[in-house]
Amino acid sequence: MQERTRLWAIGLILLTTIFTSAAQVFYKTASARLPEIVTNWPLLAGMVCYGIGAVLMILSFKGGEVSVLTPFLATSYLWVTLASYLVFGEEIGMLKIVGVCVIMLGISIIGYASRNSEVLEYPEVP
């Protein structure tokens, strides 16, 4: 039985990547305030973002195949690269750009293949 991945599940997994990427930016900001923990609001914000991301990921898995949805998590490399440039002023070199493009190409290939592939039936093991 082949399960089809629904568009809303892909949307939720992409939203997951935005929350988890935001969490990483918050954690980087929080690192400057260590060893302060309880009043370190960026640390707490990062934890909340990761929690929301986890809930969204679990919900997205209800709407599709893990093998299709999980590669979309790699889009977080794009979001974190952009955020590190915009928020922290980090440089983005040509190799980073090529790396992110390769990741995006890989996601596209997996998505295309999942829509146009036949399901392999494996014999049951006795």
C-alpha positions as CSV (number, residue, x, y, z in Angstrom):
1,M,0.0,0.0,0.0
2,Q,1.5,3.3,-1.1
3,E,0.8,6.4,1.0
4,R,0.8,9.7,-0.8
5,T,2.3,12.7,0.9
6,R,-0.2,15.6,1.2
7,L,0.7,19.1,0.4
8,W,-0.2,20.4,3.9
9,A,2.3,17.9,5.4
10,I,5.0,19.4,3.2
11,G,4.0,22.9,4.3
12,L,4.1,21.8,8.0
13,I,7.6,20.3,7.6
14,L,8.8,23.5,5.9
15,L,7.3,25.5,8.8
16,T,9.2,23.1,11.1
17,T,12.4,24.1,9.5
18,I,11.7,27.8,10.0
19,F,11.1,27.3,13.7
20,T,14.2,25.1,14.2
21,S,16.3,27.5,12.3
22,A,15.0,30.4,14.4
23,A,15.9,28.3,17.5
24,Q,19.5,28.0,16.3
25,V,19.7,31.8,15.9
26,F,18.3,32.2,19.4
27,Y,20.9,29.7,20.7
28,K,23.8,31.5,19.0
29,T,22.5,34.8,20.7
30,A,22.1,33.0,24.0
31,S,25.6,31.7,23.9
32,A,26.9,35.3,24.5
33,R,24.9,35.3,27.8
34,L,26.2,32.1,29.3
35,P,26.5,30.9,32.0
36,E,23.2,32.8,32.7
37,I,20.4,30.2,32.2
38,V,17.1,31.2,33.9
39,T,17.0,34.8,32.7
40,N,18.6,34.1,29.3
41,W,15.6,34.9,27.2
42,P,17.2,33.9,23.8
43,L,17.9,30.4,25.3
44,L,14.3,30.1,26.4
45,A,13.0,31.3,23.1
46,G,15.2,28.8,21.3
47,M,13.8,26.0,23.5
48,V,10.2,27.1,22.7
49,C,11.0,27.2,18.9
50,Y,12.4,23.7,19.0
51,G,9.4,22.5,20.9
52,I,7.0,24.0,18.4
53,G,9.1,22.6,15.6
54,A,8.9,19.1,17.1
55,V,5.1,19.3,17.4
56,L,4.8,20.5,13.8
57,M,7.0,17.7,12.6
58,I,5.0,15.0,14.4
59,L,1.8,16.5,12.9
60,S,3.3,16.5,9.4
61,F,4.2,12.9,9.6
62,K,0.5,12.1,9.9
63,G,0.1,13.4,6.3
64,G,2.8,11.7,4.4
65,E,5.7,9.5,4.0
66,V,8.8,9.9,6.2
67,S,11.1,9.3,3.3
68,V,9.5,12.2,1.4
69,L,9.1,14.6,4.3
70,T,12.4,14.2,6.1
71,P,14.6,15.5,3.3
72,F,12.7,18.8,3.5
73,L,14.3,19.3,6.9
74,A,17.5,20.0,5.0
75,T,16.0,23.3,3.9
76,S,17.0,24.5,7.4
77,Y,20.5,24.8,5.9
78,L,19.2,27.5,3.6
79,W,17.3,29.3,6.4
80,V,20.3,29.2,8.8
81,T,22.7,30.4,6.2
82,L,20.4,33.3,5.4
83,A,19.8,34.1,9.0
84,S,23.5,34.0,9.9
85,Y,24.2,36.5,7.2
86,L,21.3,38.8,8.1
87,V,21.4,38.6,11.9
88,F,25.1,38.1,12.6
89,G,26.7,39.5,9.5
90,E,28.5,36.2,8.7
91,E,30.0,35.8,5.3
92,I,28.5,33.5,2.7
93,G,31.2,32.2,0.4
94,M,30.8,30.5,-2.9
95,L,31.3,27.0,-1.4
96,K,28.4,27.6,1.0
97,I,26.2,28.8,-1.8
98,V,27.1,25.7,-3.9
99,G,26.5,23.4,-0.9
100,V,23.0,24.9,-0.2
101,C,22.2,24.6,-4.0
102,V,23.3,20.9,-4.0
103,I,21.0,20.3,-0.9
104,M,18.1,22.0,-2.6
105,L,18.7,20.0,-5.8
106,G,18.8,16.8,-3.8
107,I,15.4,17.6,-2.1
108,S,13.9,18.3,-5.5
109,I,15.2,15.0,-6.9
110,I,13.8,13.1,-3.9
111,G,10.4,14.9,-4.2
112,Y,10.3,14.2,-8.0
113,A,11.3,10.6,-7.5
114,S,8.6,10.0,-4.8
115,R,5.9,11.2,-7.2
116,N,7.1,9.2,-10.2
117,S,8.3,5.9,-8.8
118,E,6.8,2.5,-8.6
119,V,6.3,0.9,-5.2
120,L,8.5,-2.2,-4.8
121,E,6.8,-5.1,-3.1
122,Y,9.0,-7.2,-1.0
123,P,8.2,-10.8,-0.1
124,E,7.2,-11.5,3.5
125,V,9.9,-13.2,5.6
126,P,8.5,-16.4,7.0
